Amino acid sequence: IGIENVHADATGPLDPAKNPFSDAQYKTLVGLIKDLRSTYSVPLRNIIGHQDATPKARCPGPHFEWPRLEEA
């Protein structure tokens, strides 16, 4: 299951340094992951970033706050 978090504004490119992931995105992502883990018995070790599944991918990128997600 892939989850996409878009973080762009209406005037610029997809630059996470200029437009980081929002608090609402992290909150929603945490809830979605908890629901998916509960429904499908997904172990935590299987929650990975796109770049971990596809080495050519560069998302979610260095600006994604993995510790914030892991703490939740």
Gaussian input, Z-matrix of N, CA and C with variables (Angstrom, degrees):
# hf/3-21g

backbone

0 1
 N
 C     1     B1
 C     2     B2     1     A1
 N     3     B3     2     A2     1     D1
 C     4     B4     3     A3     2     D2
 C     5     B5     4     A4     3     D3
 N     6     B6     5     A5     4     D4
 C     7     B7     6     A6     5     D5
 C     8     B8     7     A7     6     D6
 N     9     B9     8     A8     7     D7
 C    10    B10     9     A9     8     D8
 C    11    B11    10    A10     9     D9
 N    12    B12    11    A11    10    D10
 C    13    B13    12    A12    11    D11
 C    14    B14    13    A13    12    D12
 N    15    B15    14    A14    13    D13
 C    16    B16    15    A15    14    D14
 C    17    B17    16    A16    15    D15
 N    18    B18    17    A17    16    D16
 C    19    B19    18    A18    17    D17
 C    20    B20    19    A19    18    D18
 N    21    B21    20    A20    19    D19
 C    22    B22    21    A21    20    D20
 C    23    B23    22    A22    21    D21
 N    24    B24    23    A23    22    D22
 C    25    B25    24    A24    23    D23
 C    26    B26    25    A25    24    D24
 N    27    B27    26    A26    25    D25
 C    28    B28    27    A27    26    D26
 C    29    B29    28    A28    27    D27
 N    30    B30    29    A29    28    D28
 C    31    B31    30    A30    29    D29
 C    32    B32    31    A31    30    D30
 N    33    B33    32    A32    31    D31
 C    34    B34    33    A33    32    D32
 C    35    B35    34    A34    33    D33
 N    36    B36    35    A35    34    D34
 C    37    B37    36    A36    35    D35
 C    38    B38    37    A37    36    D36
 N    39    B39    38    A38    37    D37
 C    40    B40    39    A39    38    D38
 C    41    B41    40    A40    39    D39
 N    42    B42    41    A41    40    D40
 C    43    B43    42    A42    41    D41
 C    44    B44    43    A43    42    D42
 N    45    B45    44    A44    43    D43
 C    46    B46    45    A45    44    D44
 C    47    B47    46    A46    45    D45
 N    48    B48    47    A47    46    D46
 C    49    B49    48    A48    47    D47
 C    50    B50    49    A49    48    D48
 N    51    B51    50    A50    49    D49
 C    52    B52    51    A51    50    D50
 C    53    B53    52    A52    51    D51
 N    54    B54    53    A53    52    D52
 C    55    B55    54    A54    53    D53
 C    56    B56    55    A55    54    D54
 N    57    B57    56    A56    55    D55
 C    58    B58    57    A57    56    D56
 C    59    B59    58    A58    57    D57
 N    60    B60    59    A59    58    D58
 C    61    B61    60    A60    59    D59
 C    62    B62    61    A61    60    D60
 N    63    B63    62    A62    61    D61
 C    64    B64    63    A63    62    D62
 C    65    B65    64    A64    63    D63
 N    66    B66    65    A65    64    D64
 C    67    B67    66    A66    65    D65
 C    68    B68    67    A67    66    D66
 N    69    B69    68    A68    67    D67
 C    70    B70    69    A69    68    D68
 C    71    B71    70    A70    69    D69
 N    72    B72    71    A71    70    D70
 C    73    B73    72    A72    71    D71
 C    74    B74    73    A73    72    D72
 N    75    B75    74    A74    73    D73
 C    76    B76    75    A75    74    D74
 C    77    B77    76    A76    75    D75
 N    78    B78    77    A77    76    D76
 C    79    B79    78    A78    77    D77
 C    80    B80    79    A79    78    D78
 N    81    B81    80    A80    79    D79
 C    82    B82    81    A81    80    D80
 C    83    B83    82    A82    81    D81
 N    84    B84    83    A83    82    D82
 C    85    B85    84    A84    83    D83
 C    86    B86    85    A85    84    D84
 N    87    B87    86    A86    85    D85
 C    88    B88    87    A87    86    D86
 C    89    B89    88    A88    87    D87
 N    90    B90    89    A89    88    D88
 C    91    B91    90    A90    89    D89
 C    92    B92    91    A91    90    D90
 N    93    B93    92    A92    91    D91
 C    94    B94    93    A93    92    D92
 C    95    B95    94    A94    93    D93
 N    96    B96    95    A95    94    D94
 C    97    B97    96    A96    95    D95
 C    98    B98    97    A97    96    D96
 N    99    B99    98    A98    97    D97
 C   100   B100    99    A99    98    D98
 C   101   B101   100   A100    99    D99
 N   102   B102   101   A101   100   D100
 C   103   B103   102   A102   101   D101
 C   104   B104   103   A103   102   D102
 N   105   B105   104   A104   103   D103
 C   106   B106   105   A105   104   D104
 C   107   B107   106   A106   105   D105
 N   108   B108   107   A107   106   D106
 C   109   B109   108   A108   107   D107
 C   110   B110   109   A109   108   D108
 N   111   B111   110   A110   109   D109
 C   112   B112   111   A111   110   D110
 C   113   B113   112   A112   111   D111
 N   114   B114   113   A113   112   D112
 C   115   B115   114   A114   113   D113
 C   116   B116   115   A115   114   D114
 N   117   B117   116   A116   115   D115
 C   118   B118   117   A117   116   D116
 C   119   B119   118   A118   117   D117
 N   120   B120   119   A119   118   D118
 C   121   B121   120   A120   119   D119
 C   122   B122   121   A121   120   D120
 N   123   B123   122   A122   121   D121
 C   124   B124   123   A123   122   D122
 C   125   B125   124   A124   123   D123
 N   126   B126   125   A125   124   D124
 C   127   B127   126   A126   125   D125
 C   128   B128   127   A127   126   D126
 N   129   B129   128   A128   127   D127
 C   130   B130   129   A129   128   D128
 C   131   B131   130   A130   129   D129
 N   132   B132   131   A131   130   D130
 C   133   B133   132   A132   131   D131
 C   134   B134   133   A133   132   D132
 N   135   B135   134   A134   133   D133
 C   136   B136   135   A135   134   D134
 C   137   B137   136   A136   135   D135
 N   138   B138   137   A137   136   D136
 C   139   B139   138   A138   137   D137
 C   140   B140   139   A139   138   D138
 N   141   B141   140   A140   139   D139
 C   142   B142   141   A141   140   D140
 C   143   B143   142   A142   141   D141
 N   144   B144   143   A143   142   D142
 C   145   B145   144   A144   143   D143
 C   146   B146   145   A145   144   D144
 N   147   B147   146   A146   145   D145
 C   148   B148   147   A147   146   D146
 C   149   B149   148   A148   147   D147
 N   150   B150   149   A149   148   D148
 C   151   B151   150   A150   149   D149
 C   152   B152   151   A151   150   D150
 N   153   B153   152   A152   151   D151
 C   154   B154   153   A153   152   D152
 C   155   B155   154   A154   153   D153
 N   156   B156   155   A155   154   D154
 C   157   B157   156   A156   155   D155
 C   158   B158   157   A157   156   D156
 N   159   B159   158   A158   157   D157
 C   160   B160   159   A159   158   D158
 C   161   B161   160   A160   159   D159
 N   162   B162   161   A161   160   D160
 C   163   B163   162   A162   161   D161
 C   164   B164   163   A163   162   D162
 N   165   B165   164   A164   163   D163
 C   166   B166   165   A165   164   D164
 C   167   B167   166   A166   165   D165
 N   168   B168   167   A167   166   D166
 C   169   B169   168   A168   167   D167
 C   170   B170   169   A169   168   D168
 N   171   B171   170   A170   169   D169
 C   172   B172   171   A171   170   D170
 C   173   B173   172   A172   171   D171
 N   174   B174   173   A173   172   D172
 C   175   B175   174   A174   173   D173
 C   176   B176   175   A175   174   D174
 N   177   B177   176   A176   175   D175
 C   178   B178   177   A177   176   D176
 C   179   B179   178   A178   177   D177
 N   180   B180   179   A179   178   D178
 C   181   B181   180   A180   179   D179
 C   182   B182   181   A181   180   D180
 N   183   B183   182   A182   181   D181
 C   184   B184   183   A183   182   D182
 C   185   B185   184   A184   183   D183
 N   186   B186   185   A185   184   D184
 C   187   B187   186   A186   185   D185
 C   188   B188   187   A187   186   D186
 N   189   B189   188   A188   187   D187
 C   190   B190   189   A189   188   D188
 C   191   B191   190   A190   189   D189
 N   192   B192   191   A191   190   D190
 C   193   B193   192   A192   191   D191
 C   194   B194   193   A193   192   D192
 N   195   B195   194   A194   193   D193
 C   196   B196   195   A195   194   D194
 C   197   B197   196   A196   195   D195
 N   198   B198   197   A197   196   D196
 C   199   B199   198   A198   197   D197
 C   200   B200   199   A199   198   D198
 N   201   B201   200   A200   199   D199
 C   202   B202   201   A201   200   D200
 C   203   B203   202   A202   201   D201
 N   204   B204   203   A203   202   D202
 C   205   B205   204   A204   203   D203
 C   206   B206   205   A205   204   D204
 N   207   B207   206   A206   205   D205
 C   208   B208   207   A207   206   D206
 C   209   B209   208   A208   207   D207
 N   210   B210   209   A209   208   D208
 C   211   B211   210   A210   209   D209
 C   212   B212   211   A211   210   D210
 N   213   B213   212   A212   211   D211
 C   214   B214   213   A213   212   D212
 C   215   B215   214   A214   213   D213

   B1=1.4555
   B2=1.5182
   B3=1.2797
   B4=1.4603
   B5=1.5154
   B6=1.3163
   B7=1.4608
   B8=1.5209
   B9=1.3050
   B10=1.4592
   B11=1.5244
   B12=1.3195
   B13=1.4659
   B14=1.5254
   B15=1.3143
   B16=1.4593
   B17=1.5166
   B18=1.3122
   B19=1.4601
   B20=1.5199
   B21=1.2992
   B22=1.4603
   B23=1.5178
   B24=1.3203
   B25=1.4607
   B26=1.5215
   B27=1.2995
   B28=1.4628
   B29=1.5255
   B30=1.3237
   B31=1.4602
   B32=1.5240
   B33=1.3358
   B34=1.4595
   B35=1.5042
   B36=1.3192
   B37=1.4665
   B38=1.5216
   B39=1.2936
   B40=1.4604
   B41=1.5371
   B42=1.3043
   B43=1.4574
   B44=1.5224
   B45=1.3448
   B46=1.4583
   B47=1.5150
   B48=1.3276
   B49=1.4628
   B50=1.5244
   B51=1.3295
   B52=1.4653
   B53=1.5175
   B54=1.3176
   B55=1.4630
   B56=1.5270
   B57=1.3359
   B58=1.4671
   B59=1.5260
   B60=1.3191
   B61=1.4590
   B62=1.5214
   B63=1.3094
   B64=1.4659
   B65=1.5332
   B66=1.3308
   B67=1.4595
   B68=1.5290
   B69=1.3205
   B70=1.4697
   B71=1.5245
   B72=1.3229
   B73=1.4665
   B74=1.5275
   B75=1.3309
   B76=1.4693
   B77=1.5255
   B78=1.3204
   B79=1.4665
   B80=1.5302
   B81=1.3124
   B82=1.4600
   B83=1.5232
   B84=1.3300
   B85=1.4628
   B86=1.5243
   B87=1.3191
   B88=1.4715
   B89=1.5233
   B90=1.3200
   B91=1.4608
   B92=1.5221
   B93=1.3296
   B94=1.4679
   B95=1.5259
   B96=1.3185
   B97=1.4655
   B98=1.5256
   B99=1.3268
   B100=1.4728
   B101=1.5235
   B102=1.3216
   B103=1.4669
   B104=1.5332
   B105=1.3286
   B106=1.4675
   B107=1.5234
   B108=1.3366
   B109=1.4634
   B110=1.5236
   B111=1.3302
   B112=1.4577
   B113=1.5339
   B114=1.3034
   B115=1.4640
   B116=1.5259
   B117=1.3392
   B118=1.4646
   B119=1.5261
   B120=1.3293
   B121=1.4745
   B122=1.5345
   B123=1.3184
   B124=1.4636
   B125=1.5311
   B126=1.3382
   B127=1.4641
   B128=1.5327
   B129=1.3336
   B130=1.4635
   B131=1.5252
   B132=1.3229
   B133=1.4660
   B134=1.5277
   B135=1.3310
   B136=1.4559
   B137=1.5299
   B138=1.3206
   B139=1.4657
   B140=1.5277
   B141=1.3257
   B142=1.4639
   B143=1.5260
   B144=1.3152
   B145=1.4593
   B146=1.5143
   B147=1.3143
   B148=1.4656
   B149=1.5250
   B150=1.3398
   B151=1.4647
   B152=1.5222
   B153=1.3355
   B154=1.4648
   B155=1.5262
   B156=1.3068
   B157=1.4611
   B158=1.5260
   B159=1.3167
   B160=1.4598
   B161=1.5224
   B162=1.3107
   B163=1.4624
   B164=1.5301
   B165=1.3197
   B166=1.4674
   B167=1.5268
   B168=1.3198
   B169=1.4651
   B170=1.5224
   B171=1.3100
   B172=1.4606
   B173=1.5246
   B174=1.3005
   B175=1.4464
   B176=1.5320
   B177=1.2869
   B178=1.4531
   B179=1.5248
   B180=1.3013
   B181=1.4547
   B182=1.5172
   B183=1.3245
   B184=1.4615
   B185=1.5245
   B186=1.3190
   B187=1.4624
   B188=1.5306
   B189=1.3354
   B190=1.4607
   B191=1.5175
   B192=1.3138
   B193=1.4595
   B194=1.5342
   B195=1.3416
   B196=1.4729
   B197=1.5237
   B198=1.3375
   B199=1.4764
   B200=1.5326
   B201=1.3135
   B202=1.4722
   B203=1.5254
   B204=1.3050
   B205=1.4663
   B206=1.5300
   B207=1.3147
   B208=1.4694
   B209=1.5309
   B210=1.3195
   B211=1.4678
   B212=1.5242
   B213=1.3251
   B214=1.4607
   B215=1.5130
   A1=107.11
   A2=117.02
   A3=121.89
   A4=110.33
   A5=115.92
   A6=122.09
   A7=107.69
   A8=117.51
   A9=122.18
   A10=109.44
   A11=116.39
   A12=122.66
   A13=107.35
   A14=117.33
   A15=121.94
   A16=108.56
   A17=115.93
   A18=119.94
   A19=110.54
   A20=115.28
   A21=120.49
   A22=109.75
   A23=115.42
   A24=117.48
   A25=108.21
   A26=116.19
   A27=119.93
   A28=112.47
   A29=118.11
   A30=119.91
   A31=114.18
   A32=118.05
   A33=118.53
   A34=113.61
   A35=115.21
   A36=120.47
   A37=111.72
   A38=115.67
   A39=121.09
   A40=109.13
   A41=116.49
   A42=121.90
   A43=108.74
   A44=118.06
   A45=119.96
   A46=113.69
   A47=118.51
   A48=119.97
   A49=110.73
   A50=116.56
   A51=121.16
   A52=112.31
   A53=116.16
   A54=120.70
   A55=108.16
   A56=117.30
   A57=120.02
   A58=112.95
   A59=114.53
   A60=119.95
   A61=109.33
   A62=116.92
   A63=121.58
   A64=111.62
   A65=114.54
   A66=120.00
   A67=110.45
   A68=116.53
   A69=120.68
   A70=110.82
   A71=117.57
   A72=120.04
   A73=110.80
   A74=117.06
   A75=119.22
   A76=110.73
   A77=117.04
   A78=120.93
   A79=110.61
   A80=116.69
   A81=121.19
   A82=111.13
   A83=116.28
   A84=120.81
   A85=111.32
   A86=116.77
   A87=120.78
   A88=110.22
   A89=117.73
   A90=121.36
   A91=112.04
   A92=115.87
   A93=120.11
   A94=110.84
   A95=117.02
   A96=120.18
   A97=110.68
   A98=117.33
   A99=120.01
   A100=110.74
   A101=116.73
   A102=120.25
   A103=111.51
   A104=116.97
   A105=120.43
   A106=111.29
   A107=116.55
   A108=119.50
   A109=110.49
   A110=116.40
   A111=120.72
   A112=111.44
   A113=116.17
   A114=121.06
   A115=112.55
   A116=116.35
   A117=120.61
   A118=114.22
   A119=117.49
   A120=122.24
   A121=112.02
   A122=116.08
   A123=121.62
   A124=108.90
   A125=118.22
   A126=119.67
   A127=110.66
   A128=116.10
   A129=120.74
   A130=112.61
   A131=117.64
   A132=120.08
   A133=112.33
   A134=117.75
   A135=121.52
   A136=113.22
   A137=117.50
   A138=121.33
   A139=106.43
   A140=116.23
   A141=121.13
   A142=110.10
   A143=115.20
   A144=120.86
   A145=111.29
   A146=115.97
   A147=121.21
   A148=110.66
   A149=116.85
   A150=119.81
   A151=111.98
   A152=117.93
   A153=121.26
   A154=111.74
   A155=117.05
   A156=121.45
   A157=111.54
   A158=116.36
   A159=122.89
   A160=108.07
   A161=118.02
   A162=120.68
   A163=115.81
   A164=118.39
   A165=120.38
   A166=112.62
   A167=116.71
   A168=120.60
   A169=109.63
   A170=116.32
   A171=120.50
   A172=110.64
   A173=116.89
   A174=120.14
   A175=109.61
   A176=120.40
   A177=124.65
   A178=114.36
   A179=119.12
   A180=121.13
   A181=113.94
   A182=115.29
   A183=120.51
   A184=114.63
   A185=117.44
   A186=119.81
   A187=113.18
   A188=116.11
   A189=119.40
   A190=108.77
   A191=117.04
   A192=122.01
   A193=110.90
   A194=115.77
   A195=120.45
   A196=112.37
   A197=119.89
   A198=118.93
   A199=112.25
   A200=116.19
   A201=119.92
   A202=110.77
   A203=116.28
   A204=120.48
   A205=110.13
   A206=116.25
   A207=120.93
   A208=111.80
   A209=117.57
   A210=120.86
   A211=112.22
   A212=115.75
   A213=120.53
   A214=110.28
   D1=124.37
   D2=177.25
   D3=-103.83
   D4=138.52
   D5=178.28
   D6=-120.53
   D7=127.04
   D8=-179.61
   D9=-105.28
   D10=128.27
   D11=173.12
   D12=-112.60
   D13=110.14
   D14=-179.30
   D15=-91.34
   D16=137.21
   D17=-177.66
   D18=-139.01
   D19=68.47
   D20=179.43
   D21=-128.06
   D22=157.25
   D23=172.84
   D24=-103.64
   D25=175.75
   D26=-174.71
   D27=-73.98
   D28=-13.51
   D29=-173.60
   D30=-110.14
   D31=-11.97
   D32=-173.39
   D33=-130.98
   D34=176.41
   D35=178.50
   D36=-74.98
   D37=174.30
   D38=178.08
   D39=-75.32
   D40=80.24
   D41=-178.77
   D42=-115.83
   D43=99.71
   D44=-176.54
   D45=-64.28
   D46=-22.01
   D47=177.07
   D48=-68.04
   D49=-31.08
   D50=179.74
   D51=-93.99
   D52=-18.21
   D53=-175.78
   D54=-145.75
   D55=78.38
   D56=-174.91
   D57=-67.96
   D58=167.25
   D59=175.10
   D60=-60.16
   D61=141.43
   D62=-175.61
   D63=-88.24
   D64=162.74
   D65=175.47
   D66=-58.51
   D67=-39.41
   D68=179.71
   D69=-63.48
   D70=-37.09
   D71=178.82
   D72=-66.32
   D73=-44.24
   D74=178.17
   D75=-63.02
   D76=-43.52
   D77=-179.54
   D78=-61.68
   D79=-45.93
   D80=179.71
   D81=-65.75
   D82=-41.19
   D83=179.24
   D84=-61.83
   D85=-44.08
   D86=178.40
   D87=-60.13
   D88=-46.46
   D89=179.37
   D90=-62.13
   D91=-42.73
   D92=-179.87
   D93=-64.72
   D94=-44.70
   D95=179.44
   D96=-62.73
   D97=-42.17
   D98=178.08
   D99=-61.17
   D100=-43.17
   D101=179.17
   D102=-64.33
   D103=-44.59
   D104=-179.99
   D105=-65.62
   D106=-41.53
   D107=179.01
   D108=-62.40
   D109=-40.81
   D110=-179.44
   D111=-68.45
   D112=-45.52
   D113=-177.08
   D114=-67.86
   D115=-42.00
   D116=-172.75
   D117=-111.72
   D118=9.71
   D119=179.50
   D120=52.83
   D121=47.56
   D122=-180.00
   D123=-82.39
   D124=122.24
   D125=177.69
   D126=-73.55
   D127=151.61
   D128=-179.14
   D129=-55.52
   D130=-35.36
   D131=-178.29
   D132=-62.81
   D133=-15.91
   D134=179.72
   D135=-92.80
   D136=2.12
   D137=176.47
   D138=-91.52
   D139=107.34
   D140=-174.61
   D141=-133.06
   D142=164.88
   D143=175.02
   D144=-83.52
   D145=159.37
   D146=179.82
   D147=-55.75
   D148=-40.31
   D149=-178.88
   D150=-65.07
   D151=-21.09
   D152=177.25
   D153=-79.42
   D154=-26.18
   D155=179.71
   D156=-91.66
   D157=-32.08
   D158=-178.56
   D159=-132.22
   D160=99.00
   D161=-174.43
   D162=-54.21
   D163=-27.57
   D164=178.74
   D165=-74.10
   D166=-19.45
   D167=-179.49
   D168=-71.19
   D169=147.62
   D170=178.35
   D171=-120.01
   D172=26.76
   D173=-179.91
   D174=-123.26
   D175=152.03
   D176=8.36
   D177=-75.78
   D178=-4.98
   D179=173.22
   D180=91.10
   D181=174.27
   D182=-174.38
   D183=-70.92
   D184=-14.64
   D185=-178.77
   D186=-89.49
   D187=-5.44
   D188=177.46
   D189=-74.32
   D190=131.72
   D191=-175.52
   D192=-89.76
   D193=80.70
   D194=179.35
   D195=-57.44
   D196=-42.89
   D197=178.89
   D198=-58.07
   D199=-37.11
   D200=178.54
   D201=-62.66
   D202=-42.21
   D203=178.81
   D204=-67.93
   D205=-44.33
   D206=-178.04
   D207=-63.44
   D208=-37.53
   D209=178.78
   D210=-64.68
   D211=-33.71
   D212=-178.34
   D213=-76.47

